[in-house]
Amino acid sequence: DPRNTRPLSSSSLKTHQAVTQKTSGLRRYQDVMVGSRSIGATLYFEWCSWLAPIPGALGLMLRKLFWPRLFGQCGSGVMFGVNMILRHPGRIRLGNNVVLSEGVLLDARSPTNETAIHISDDVILANNTMVSCKEGSVTIGSRTGVGAYTIIQSVQNCPVTIGEDAALGPRCYLVGGGNYQTDRSDIPIAQQGMRPSDGCSIGNGVWLGANVSVLDGACLGEGSIAAAGAVVVKPVAPREIVGGVPARTISRRD
């Protein structure tokens, strides 16, 4: 079954360790890209990868025909744009009528989670959007639109949650986790591990302008707005309008 997602001990390693571990190139490829050591799953993943760069109507038709079997769940009417990149697609759940535009990257490398990326009905990811999980999870609610070149990243069990009917402008950055421990000075920061957190969340109906960053620990309440270029580092109340670096209250929608 191409959706085989049984846990792999090597997949929980950092990417560098997984890529350079002392095993065959095939095993490394399966652990990092496919998410399964099943030969059948690997061959099907390879076949679907060959379909990724096919342009035009023919490419859309072939991907629509063959790609749904890659995923843990794939609803009806899903559109897959050209040059998409998938990693561990068996840990991805897609609702109905999802549109994934050109160059979208879905990286679900989170072996401890049966579902690492959950994209609900009628969501649109614009071109070159990246959704990445490394031992984390990302959930995107129905009818949400994500602008081009946006990065959504979850690491170390620090989830990113986006509600329904949200609008994210281009080049936004949302991250759950990613804050390193810095207490020790005798070893490099990168070797001290991540600080645990509850990740970040975007409420229903939130609007993020272009180039907004929502950092670990931030939570935007329902119907709030972050102005273009804002860096949100703390909770934002429902219907509040914030802007600046770091983001501060500008007004309210009341």
N, C-alpha and C positions, 0 to 999 in steps of 0.2 A: 504494500500500500504506500503510495507516494506521500501520504500524510503521516507516516510513522514518525512519532516524536518521543520515543523512549529516551530517558535521560542518558546523557553521555558524560562520563566523568571528566574527560578532557575539555568539553565545551564550557565548563565552568571556569577554566583558566582564563587569564587575560589573553587578549588577541595575540600578542607577541609570543607568548608561551605556546598557545594552541598552534600557531603557524610554524614554529620552529621545533616542536617536540620531536623526539626521536621515534618516528614511526613513518610509514609509507606516505608518499605524497597524496595518494588516494584517501587515506584515513584523515589526513589533515584537511583536505578539501571537504570531505564529508562533515567533519566536525565544525568547521568554520562557516561553510556556505550552505550545505544541504540541511544539516540538522538531524541526519539519520545515517546509520551505516548500512542500511538496506541497499543492496545493489539495484533492486527495482526502483526504489525511490530516487537513487542517484541518476540512473539512466533517464528517468522521466524528467527530473530537474534539468539534466543536460539538454534534453530535447526542447523543453520550454525556454531555456536560455537562448537557444538558437533562434527562437521566434521573437526575442526581445527587440532586435534592431530592424525588423521588417517594417518599412514605412507604409503609410497610406491605409486604404480600406482593407487590403489583403492582410496586413499585419494585425489590424484591429480584429478582423474576423477570426484569424487563426488563434490569437491569444484568448479571445472570448470563448473559443471552442475548447482549448486544451488547458489553459491556466487554472480554471476554477478547482481542478482536482489537486492542485498543489497545496491549497490552504486548509487549515483546520475547519473553516466554514467559509463559504462564498455564496452570497445571495444572488438573486437574479438581476440582470441588467447592469452588471459591473463592467466598466470600460477600463482597459489597460492601455496606457499610452506607450509610445515607442521608447526604447532604451531604458525601461524600468530595471531596477536591480532588486533582487529578493535574497534574503538570508534567513534560513530557518522558516520558510513559509508555512510549515505545519503548525506554527504557534501564532498564526495570524487569523483573525476572524473578521470577515467583511460582510456588511449588511447589504440590503438591496439598493440598486441604482447608485453605487459608489463610483465616482469618477477619479481615476488616478492618472494624472497628466504625464507629459513627457519627462523623462529623467527622474521620476520619483524613486526614492530609495526606502525600502521597508526592511529594517534589520531587527529581527526578533530573537536575537541570541540571548535567551534567558531560560536555560534548561530547567530551572526549578519551577517555572510557570508553564502550565499547559497552554494558556493564552497570554502572550506577552503584548500583542497589539490588537486592540479591538476597535474597529472603525464601524460606526453605526450607519443606518440608512441615509441615503441622499447627501453624503459628505462629498466634498470636492477638495482634492489636494492639487494645487496648481503646480506648474512645472518646477522640477528640481527641488521639491520639498523632501526633507529627510526626516524620517521617524526611526529612532534608534533606541533599542533596549539592550542593555548589558546587565543582566541580573536585575531588571526593572520591568515596568509595565507602563503602557500608554493607552488611554481610553479617550475616544473622540465621539461626542454625542451627535445625534441626528441633525441633519441640515446645517451643519457647520461648514464654513468655507475657510480654507487655509491658503494664504497668499504664497506667491512664488518665492523660492529660495529660503523658505522658513525651515528652521531646525528645531525639532522636538526630541529631547533626549532624556532618558531615564536610566539611572544606574543604581546598583547596590540596594535594591528593594525600596527605592524612593520614587513613588509613582508620579506620573503626570496625568491629570484628569482635565478634560475640556468638556464643558457641558453642551447642551443643545442650542442651536441657532446662534452660535458665536461667529464672529467675523474677525479673522486675523489678517492683517495687512501683510505686504511682502517683507521678506527678510526679518521676520520676528525670530526670537530665540527663547525657547522655554526649556527649563532644565529642572529635573528632580534629582537631588544628590549632586555630586561633583565637588563638594566642599571637603578638602583634605584636612586631616588632623595636622596640626602644626606645633604641637607641644615640645617635641624633641628636636634638638639641634645637632645630634650626633649622627643622624641618618637623613637622607634626602626626603623632602616632603612627599614625593610621589610614592615612597615606600611605607608611609605611615598609615595608609588606609583612609577610608572616607568616614565622615561624621554621619551618624544615623539621623534621619529626618523623616517628615511626613510628605516630602516632595513639594510640588506646587499644583495649584488648581485654578481653572478658569470657569466661572459660573455660567449659567444659561444667559444667552443674550448679550454677552460681553463683546465689546468692540476694542480691538487693539489696532492702533495705527501702524504705519510702516516703521520698521526697525525698532520695535519695542522688545525689550528683554524682560522676561519674567523669571527671576532667579529662585533657587531652592528656598523653600519656606514661605514664598509669597502666595497669596490667595486673593483672587479678585471676585467680589460678590456679584450677584445677579444684576445684569443691566449696567454694570460699571464701564467706564471708558478710560483707556490709557492713551495719551496723546503721542503722536509720532516721536520716536527717539527716546521715550521714557524708559527708565530702568527701575522696575518694580522689585522691591526687596522686602516688603512687609505687607500685611493684609490690607486690602482695599474694601471699604464698605459697599454694600449694594447701592447702585445708582450714583456712586461717587465718580468724579472726573479727576484724574491725576495726570501729572506731567513732570518732566525734569529728571535730573540725575543727582541723587536718587529721587524717585517719584514722590511728589507731595500733592496734597489736595489743591485743586484749582477751583472747583465748583461742585455743585450737585445738580442732578437732573430733576430735582423737585421743582 
